[in-house]
Each structure stands twice: as C-alpha cells, then as structure tokens.
Amino acid sequence: MLEHGGRLRKAALEYGIAEADWLDLSSGLAPWPFAVPDIPLHAWARLPETDDGLEQAACDYYGAAHVLPVAGSQMAIQLLPRLRRVGKVGVLSPCYAEHAEAWRRSGYIVREVLEQEVDFFLDSLDVLVVVNPNNPTGLSLTPDRLLDWHAKLAQRGGWLVVDEAFMDNTPHLSLAPVAHQVGLIVLRSFGKFFGLAGVRLGFVLAERRLLKLLAEQVGPWAVSGPTRIVGQACLLDTEGHARQRQRTEVASERLARLLAQYGLAPQGGCALFQWLINERAEALHEFMARRGILLRLFTHNSSLRFGLPADEADWTRLAQAFEAYIREAQ
C-alpha cells in the first residue's frame, strides 16, 4: 500500500511519544469535526436504506443532478478503472498518488503529466485525471479550462475525472453542476471539510448510466446506516458550512504567514493545508517529529504539507518548534 498522512500510531511507536501527546498536521483534514448526531438503534440493527434522504442532501449540497454515495472517494478511485477498456491515462501530477496507482494496477498505460503538458498529450489519452484543488500543491484550475479538456476527450469517448476532495471552500470552481455530462466524473470527499475522515464517506457525481455501472461494482450496502445519518446531518447544516469555511480560510492564511515568518514561505496550498518545497524537508520533518509534531513528507520532490492547527495551544507549540529549528540551523 502507498504511504499516506495520518499514520499517527506508527509515529508514536517510532519516536516513543504517546499518541495523545502529538500535534498531527499530516492529513489535511479540518481540525474541527462537525458534531455527530445521535444514532438511533435501528441504524445499527437494520440494513441501510437508500431512500433515506442522503442522496438528495448531497445533490443539494454539491449542486449536482445525480450522486452515488461510496465508502470514501478512495473506493471510487479504485473501481473506476473497471468501467473502461484498458487504454492510456494521463494524471496531472504531482497529486494524490492513489490515482495513478489504481489505473496502473488495472493494466492501463499511465503517464504523469505537468499542467503545461496536458494540451500536448491530451489527444493521445483516453482518460485524464485531475485533482482540483490539487493535493499537495494546492493548484486550482478554472472550470473553463477543465471543461475544454473534457469536451476534447468526450468527442472520442474519453473521460475527464476530477477529484474535488478539497473543493468545499470554493464551490464556485466546482464542476458538480455539470457532472451529468457524458464523460465527466467528479469525486467528492466528505471527511476532509467536515473533519470526519473516520466516517468513510464520499460521493461520485456523473451521468446516470455511469453511476449505475459503478453501483454494480460497489455492491449493496457499501455505506453503513450510521454513516448515512451522519452524512445527511452534516450536509444539511448550512450554518456549520459557513462557519467551517470561514475558520479554515483564516487558519490557512495564518499558517502561510507563520511559515513565511521563519523563512519557509509555502509554494502552494488551499483552505485546509499549506505546501512547502525545501531542500531540507526531510530534516525538518524529522526535527518536528522528535518534538511530537507530525507533518506529511513527500520525499520524491523534497516537500512538506502542513495541516491546520486547531487552537491557540497548537499554534504556540508549532511556532516554538519553528523557533527551535531556526536556532539549531544557524
């Protein structure tokens, strides 16, 4: 399996620091989880129902015509390659590594391309995968540009797959309202914005026919009854959405300023994280880990992703660690 953020138990064992004593900034999740509603006993005792209102709540929240709930968008990433004949796939990189891995494992020829290379390679691709905003770079592409790529792919039966896992703060950039078009597939993650990654819920937005084919691969009851109740309650909480957007944006801007204050100005980011390329990224990751602060390290391009601190104690702890790092580096 590929390496991901959030491996807190592994870090606790490796560095001899109890899990409760860590500041975990490795996963890019909102550090303020939405309140979980009371779960009635019948949700645990009966098989999940698909007409309980979750799909409609998701359609309203995303502005989409059709949705398919899945057990985290990771499930869709792994299953989508089953719905096509093997061909050539472009993945706009660097990005969430599971995308390229899923298509490769299914026998596709995968080319990881840079943003400026997409137009050159597009005519040779059957599928283009884009993470928007990108993880970990934070790059955001405009709907017009993405729809131009989609139109060219769809003309010859190709797909544009857009992973919008970090889109909740910028719904005006989402392709959700047009995801019913043939050849366009949008993935949405629930856990990141709502701070509830353990729920394991995501949504696929696409035309009805493709969603039906994907549902056959997913199988029945993939999303549990308790998860459906939690998901619906959070998707309907409009006041909570506004509050979460405001505080994540404020915290992300504050994090960018803090990094810059210590000579570590980020090269990218979004409302849920900041991204830093630095030749000493591995050393900084190790320095922080020895102090119980877990970051996400990308060794292939010597970069780090910083998630958001949750409260003033976390901000103070992070700033003090930066102070110590600068002193040691001098």
N, C-alpha and C positions, 0 to 999 in steps of 0.2 A: 504494500500500500504506500501511496505517496505521503510525504511529510506535510503536516498542516499545523496551524496555530492551535492553541488551546490544550496542549499536552501538559497540563499542569502537574498531574500526578507523576509523570516521568521526570519533570524538572525537580519536583520536591525530593524524589529519591536520589537524583543525580547530585544535587547540591546540598542535601541534608537540611533542608528548610521545610518546615511543616506547611502543608497546603494552605492553611488558614493565614499564614504569615506572608503570602505572596501578593504582589500587585500585578495582576495578569493583564497585560496590554497587548497580548499576542493575537487575538482573534478578530478584531474589527467589529465587535458587537457593541450596540448601545449598552452602556453600563447601568442603565435604569430600566429594569424589566417592567413591563406592564403588569398590573395586578391580575392575578389568575382568579377567575370566578369560582364559586363553589361548584363542584362537580356532583350532580345527582347520582345516586347509586345505580340507576338504570343505565347510565352511560358506561359503567363498568360491567354491568351484568348482561347487556344485550349486544348483539352485533351492531356496528354503526349503520345509521340510515343516511341515504344520500339526498334526501329531500327535507333536511332539517334547517335549511336557510344559509348554510356556509357558502355554497356556490354563488348565491345571489349577493351575499355580503361582499364576496371577493370581486364579483363583477362590478358592483357599485364602487368599491374602494379603488380598484385599478382602472375603472372606466373601460372595461373590456366587454365584448359581446359574449364570449364563451370562456370558461376556465375548467381545468381539470386539477383537483387537489391531489397532491402526491406527498409521500413521506419525506419531505425535504427536496429542494430542487436537485440535489445530488442524484436522487433516483431517476429523474428525467434525463440528466446528463448521461447516465449510464445506459438508459433504454432507447434514447432517440436513434442511435446508430442501427438498431434492429429494423427500423422502418424504411430503410433505403437499400438499394443495391450498393455494393462496395464501389467506391469511386475516390475522387480527390477532394480533400477537405483543407481549407485554409483556416488557421486560428490566429487572430490578431494577438500578437504576443509582445512582451511578456504578459501573462494573465494567469488566472486560476488554472493550475496545472491539470486538473482532472478533465478538462475539456479535450485537450489533445490526447491524453491517455485513453479516454473512453473510445474515441474514434480509432486510434491505433490498435487497441485490443480487439476491435471488431473487424480488423483487416483492411481498413481504409489507408490510403496514402495521405499522410498528413504533412502539410507544410506550414510552419510557424512563420508568419509574416509581420513586418512592421507596418505601422499605419500608412507610411508613404509608399509602401509596396503593394497595397491592396489593389489599386486600379490596374497595375501592371499584370498581376496574376489572376484577376477576377475571371477572365474569360476561360481560364483553364480549370476552374473549380466547380464542383458540384454543390458544395456546401461551404459557407463562410460563417465562422463563429466569432462573435464579438461580445466582450464583456463591457457593459456601459452603464454607469461609470466603471472604469477598469479597476481591477484588483490585481496588483497593488499600486499601480501608478496613479490612479485617480483620474485618468484621461476621460473626458466626456466628449462624445461625438454628437453632432446635431441630428435631429430626426431627418432632415432633408438629405443629408449625406448617406445615412443608413438606408433610407427608402430608395435612393438612387441605386445603391448596391443591390437591394432586394429586387428592384424592377429588372435589372440585368440578369440576375440569377433566375428569377421566376420565368422569364421568357423561354428558358430551355429546361424547365423542370427542376431548377435548383432551389436550395433553401438558404435563407438568412436566419441564423439562430442568434438571438440577442439575450444575453444573460444580464438581467437588470436587478441583480441581488442588492445593489446599493442605490437604487433609484428612488426610494421613498421620499427623500428630501427634495427631489427635483422632478415632480410628476409631469411638469410641462415638457420635459425631454423624453418622456416615455413613449414607446411605440404601442403600448397596451391598447389605445383606442382603435388602432388599425390592424391589430394582430389577427383579425378574422380573414385577412387576405391570404390567398393561397401562396405557400412558400415562405411565409413569415411565422416564426415561432419565438415567443417571448417567454423567458423563465423569470419567475419572481420568487424571492426568498422571504419567508415570514420571520425567521428567528433573529435576523440582524437588526432591523429597525425596531422591532418590538422587544428586543433584548431577551428572547425566549428560545435560544437555539436548541435547548433540550426537548422542546415540543416536537421537533422534526416535522415541519410542515412547509410546503411550497406549492406553487401553482404554475401550470403550463397554460399559456394563452395562445390560441391558434384557431384555425378553421375547424368546424365540427368534425369533418371526416378524419382529419389527422388526430384530433383528440380521441375519437372513438378507437382508432387503431392503437394509439398509445395506451388507452384504458385497458385494452385487451392484454397488453404486455404487463401493465401494472398489476392486474388481477383485482379481485374483490377485496374490500375492507382494508385497503392499504393505509388509510388514515384512520386512527382509532377514534372511538366515540368521544372520549375525554378531550382529545386533541381538537376535534371538530368544534366542541363547545368553547374551548379556549380561543381558537382561531376566530370564530364568529364574533365573540365578545370584543376582542381586540380590534377587529376590522371595523366594527360599528362605533368605536369610541372616538368620535371626531375631535372632541376636546383633547383627548390624550394624544392624538396625532399632531395637533398644533403645538402642544407643549413639548413633545419629543423632538419635533423639527427645530423648534427654537433653541432648546438647550443643547442639542447635538451640534448645531451650527456654531453657537457661541463657544462651546468647548473645543471644536475643531480649530477654529480661528485662534483660540488661546494657546492650543498646543503648537500650532505653527509658529506663533510668536515666541513661545518658550524655547523651542528648538533653535530658532534663529538667534535668540539671546546668547546661546552658548556656541555659536559658530556652526550650527548644524541645520541651516535653513533647508526645509524639505523641498524636493523636486516635484512633488505632486501630492494629491490627497483628495478627500471628499469629506462629507459631513461626519463620517464615522472613523476616519483614520488619517494619518499623515505618513508620507513615504519619503525615505531618505536614502540616497546613494552616497556611500562614503567608503573610501579605501580601507578604513579601519572598522567597517561594520561588524565583522566577526569579533574583534576585540571589544567593541562597545557592547555587543550582545552578551559576551562573557562577563564583562565588568558589571553590567546591570544584573545579570542572573545571580552572581555571587552575593548581591545585595537584595535578592528576593524580588526583582522586577523582571518579568518575562516579556520579551519582545519577539516579534516574528522575523527571523533571519532568512534571507534569500542569498545563498552562497554563490549562485551562478552569476549574479551581477553585483555582488557586494552591496546589498541594500537591506534596509530595515523598515518594517511597518510598525507604527506606533498607534495603538488604540487609545481611546479616550479615558482619562482618569474620571472616577465617579464623584469625588468630593474633595474638599479642601485639604484633608489629610493626605489624600493620594497626590494632589498637585504638589504639596510641600515635599513629600517624600521623593517624587520624581525630580524636582528642582534641586534638592540636596544631593541626589545621586549625580546629577549633571555637574554640580559644583565640584564634587569629589573627583569626577572623571577629568575635568579640565585641570584641576590641581595636579593630578597624577601624570597627565600627559605633558605638562610643562617641564 
